[in-house]
Amino acid sequence: MVLGADLRRTGLTLAIGLAGALVAGALGLPAAALIGACLATSAAAWCGLRLGVDSRLRDAGFLVIGLSLGSGFEADLLARAGDWAVSLIFLCLSIVATLFLGRWILMRFWGKDRLTALVATAPGLLSVTLAIAAERRVDLSTVVVMQSMRVLLLTAGLPLLVSGFGAAPAAAPDRVTFGVLAFLLLLAVGSVLSLGFKRLRFPAPFFVGGMVASGLLHVTGAVQGLPPAPLLFAGFCITGSVVGSRFSGIGFGAILQLIWATLATVGAAAAVAGCFALLVARLTGLPPAEVWVAFAPGGVEGMAAIGFALGFDPAYVALHHLARIGLLMLLLPLLTREKAPDADGSPGNRY
């Protein structure tokens, strides 16, 4: 019975996501499959529907996105990566600025305690921030709502913002669709690497595993091309549906209660990313919109998928979001660590 309920929930979620993707495509929205599925499932969840995507299908969708991104990795990757050092340095500075600005806004204007404000506004690593929130003395509902809204707002809004500022989606270079044998090779290598990353508890293991496998095979010339268009569409739909279904079980009242705090902190984070992106674009000559997508503090799978859908350099965008994950994995445990209790038994001061 439980298995049947899970299948029905997954089927309903994907049907709603597909409908949203088709509507977004008909409206000509950028990254239509991702945005449409994300918005449709979010709206359905806010209306009280119990949504969710089976973990195996979710992982398959992330794997497809990763395999697609890896197709943009070329033999000169290492040479280009050296030119991105300046960009990566400023990315790290932007993350630190975002962490402390978001925390200050939530403490100053909404009266949240220091630790809750930091965890609720951390610019990424949704699963890690929720795990930290569960272990520390923080307002868990605030963290869940604000982190989920952050991912939704940036996944759905960033492509529209990029297009609205005059950076129309670039035309992706023509690539052949690889054959059955190449696809099976990619699938096998990507699955093995993904399971290895999962065993190491690496965030987004199937996305990263697929990207690394595809990147390595493309750089070495073992395979060339993209997955079939219907498979790409399915991957984007699944990813968007996963983002939207995270609101299942979150009351609309809780969202309304924190909507202004969320808009303020997410807006500040996007603005910080945009300012640093403009600076990096001036210093390096990289397209400002591409740098902004690479710096945007959204979910790693969604941001990388947006970069790919808009025709930006997938290696550049993915590298920066992986670097963001790595830095946050180092910073968050340190910044959320609590001091030992004082001699009188009261809790120590929090960082």
N, C-alpha and C positions, 0 to 999 in steps of 0.2 A: 504493500500500500504506500509506504514511504517513497519507494522508488518511482511508483506511478505518479505520485504527487510532484516529485522533483521533475519528472519528464514533462508533465503538463505545465508546470511553472516555467520551465525552460522554453517550451514551445510557445507559450503565450508571450513571454518576454521577447523572443526572437521575431514573432509575428508583428508585435507592436514596433520593434526596432526596424524591421523591413519596411513597414508602412511609412514610418517616419523618413527612412532613407529615400524611398521613392518620391515622397512629397518634396523633400529637400532637393532632390535631383531635378524634379520638374520645375522648381523655382529657380534653378541655376545657381544654388549656393555653392561656395567653395568647400571642398572636402565634404560633399553632400552626404555620402553614406555615413560618415562618422558623426557629423553634426545632427543629421536627421534622426538617426537611431538614438543618439544621446538625449536629445530633447524629448522625443516621443516617449521613451521609457521613463524618463524623469517625471514627465507630466502624469503618466499613468500611475507611477508609484505615489505621487503626491495625492492622487485621487483615492488612494487606499488599496490598490491592487498589490498583491504579494508577488513580487517579481524576483527573478534570479536566473543565473546561467550556470548550468552544470560545469563543475570545475574542469572536466576533461575537454568540453567544448570550448570553454574560455581559454584554456591553455593552447588548444589547436588554433584558435583565432590569433592569439598573440604570436604563435610560432609562424603563421603565415605573414603577419606584419614584419616580423624579424627577417624572414627569408626575403621579403620584398626589399627591405632597406639594404640588405647586404648586396643586392644587385648593383647598387651605386658605388661599391668599393672597387677601385681600379688599381692597376699596378703601381701608380705613382702616389699611392696613399701615404706612405711614410714621408715622402718629400713634401707633400701638402700639409701633413700633420705638423711638420716643423714650423710652417708659416702660421699655424694656429696657436702657437705658444702664448702670444700676447692676448689673444682672445680668451684662452683658458684662465690666464691670470686675472683678467677683469671679470670673468664669470665668478671666480671665487670671491672677489671683492663684492660683487653684486649680491651674492648669497648671504654673506655676513651682514651687509647693509639691510637686506630684506628681513633677516631674522630679528635684528634689533629694532628696526622701524615698526614692524608688525607688532612686536611685543609692546613697544611704547604706546602705540595707538590703542590697543586693547586695554592696557592698564590705565591710560590717561583719560579716555573718553567713555569706557564701558566698565571700569572698576574691577576688572578681572585681576586675580592674583598673578604674580610674576611667572610661575611655572605653567599655569593654564594658558596664559597669554602666549608664551613661547611655543608650547606644543600645538596650540590651535592654529597658529599662523606660520608654522614651519613650512617653507616653500618646497614641499615634495615629500616623498616616502610616506604615503598614506598608511600603509600597513605598519611601518615602523612607528610612526607617531601614535597610532591607535594602541600599539603594544605598550609603548612608554606610558600613555595615558592610563592604561589599565593597571600598571604597576605602581604609579606615583599617586600622590594625593592631589588630583586635579579634578576639575569639572568635566567629567567624561562626556556628557551630552553636548557641551559647547565644542569640545574637540571633534566629536563625530560629525556634528552638523557643519561646522565651519570648514573642516578638511574636505568633506564630501562636496560642499558647495564650491570650494576652490577648484577642485578638479572639474566639476561641471562647467563653471563659468569660463575657465580658460580653454577647455576642450571645445565648447560651443562658440565662444566669443572671439577667440584669437584669430581664426581664419577670416571672420567678418571684419575685424579690426585691421588686419593686414591688407585686405582688399579695399577697405574704406579709406585707408591712407594712400591709396594709389599704387600699391604694390600688387598688381593683378597676378593671379596664379601663373607661374611660369609654365611654358610648354615643356613637358618632360621629354627627354631625348628618346628618339625611336629605339626601342629594344625589341628583339624578337622574344616570343614566348618559348621557353625551353620545353624540350620534349619530355616524354614519359620517363625515360631512363634518367635524365638529368634531375627531374623532379623527385624521383624515388631516391636518388643519391643525396640530394639536399635534405629530403625528409628524414632519411636515416641518420645522417651526420648531425643534423639539427636536433633531432630527438635525443640522441646520445648525449650531446653537449648540454642540452636543456636539463636532462635528468641529473647530470653531474652538477650543474649550477644549483638545481633545486636541493640536492643533497648537501651542498655547501651553504644552504640558506641564503643564497644571493637573491636580492630583490628582482622581480620580473624575470625569473629564470628562463621561461620559454621564449620570451621576446629576445632576451640577450643571447640565448643559445642559438636561436634561428638566425639572428643577425651575424653572429660570429661565424657560424658554419657557412652561411651564404657568402659572407665577405671573404673568407679564406679561399673558398672554391672559385669565386670570381677573380680574386687577385692572382691566383695561380693559373687561371685560364681553364680550369677543369670544367666549368660550366659558364654559360653566358645567357643572359636573358632574364625575363620576369615570369612570375607565376601567371597562369591564365587570368584574364580580366574578371570572370565570375568568381574565382577564388579570392582575388584581391577585394572585390566588393563584399564577399562574405566575411573576410577578415575585418574590414572596416565596420561592417554592421555589428559583428559580435563585440568588437572593442567598444563601440558606442553604447551598445546595450548593457555591457558590463558596468560602464560608468553610470548610466541612468538607474540601473537596478539597485545601486548602493543606497538609494533613498527609500527602498522598501522597508517599512517599519518605522520610518522617521515621520512623525506627525507634521502636518503643514504648519501648525501653530508654532512648533519649535523652530521651523525655518523662518517664519515671519518675525519671531522674537529676535533672531540674530541676523536678519537680512542686512541691516544697515552696517553692523559691525563687519560682516563678511564682505560687503561691497567696498567698504573703506579699506580693509586690509588687503584684499585681492587687488583693488585698484592701485593701492600704493605699491604692491609687489610688481604689478605689471608696469607701472611707471618707472620704478627703479630699473627693472630689466630693460625697458625701452631707452632710458638715458644712457646706461652702460653700453647698450647695443649701438646707439648712435656714435658714441665715442670710439668704440672698436671699429665701426665701419669707416670712420674718418681716418683712423690710424692704419688700417689694413687694406682698405679698398673693397672689402666684402660688402655685399648688398645689405642695407640696413634691415630690411624685412627678414632676411634669412638669419641674421644674427639675433634679431628679436625673438624669433621662433626658437632658436637654439638656447637663448637665455631664459625663456618664459618658464615660470615656476609651476608648471602643471604636472599631470601624471606622465611618467616617462613614455609609456606606450602611446598615449594620446598625442603628446607633443611630437614624438618621432613620426607617428602616422600623419600628423598634419603637415610636417615638413616634407614628407614624401608626396602627399597628395597635392601640395602646392608646387611641386617641381623643384624644391631646393636640394642642395647637396646632402644626400642622406648620411654620408659618412661624417660630415661636419656637424650636422644637427644631432645625430646619435651620440657622437663622441662627447659633446658638451653635456647632454643629459645624463650620460653614464658618469661623467666627472662630477656632476651635481649630486648624484646618488652617493658617490664615494665620499665626497666632502661632508655631506649631511650625516652619513653613517659614522663619521669620526666626531663631528661637532655635537650632535644632539645628545648622545649619552653623557658627554662632558658638561654641557650646559644645563642638563636636567638633573645632574647628580645632586643629591641632598647631603648636607653635612650631618655628622653624627649628632645625636641629641645632646643638649646642654647638660651640665651637671645636675640641674634640678629636674631632669627628665623631660623637659619641654623640647619640641622639635628644633633642630638647628636651623639657622637661616638658610634660605634657599638661594641658589644662584639666580 
